[in-house]
């Protein structure tokens, strides 16, 4: 089972997630739907969501009550979306630039 499950369609970010996970010896799995995310997240250590996706809020809602860490990223000017994601249990919500720079540290610090 993958340690990192991500619902991201932006090629820059998918590549960064995949390569960073690989460098840290973590399996990473991309998912395309909320149902697939929910199924894959059961054994994951972290779920990463591009909060700009139309289905991102539904994806967070589908993970309510799960223990998996949830990491979301979005454009820094979307404070409304950041607040909504936090309210729905997103463990960390970062602006895109901060997400990109902090991803290696965040994945390295995942609990076993």
Secondary structure, DSSP 8 states (H G I E B T S, - for coil): --SEEEE---HHHHHHHHHHHHHTT--EEE--SHHHHHHHHTT-SEEEEETTSTTHHHHHHHTTT--SEEEEEE-TT-HHHHHHHHHTT-SEEEEHHHHHHHHHHHHHT---
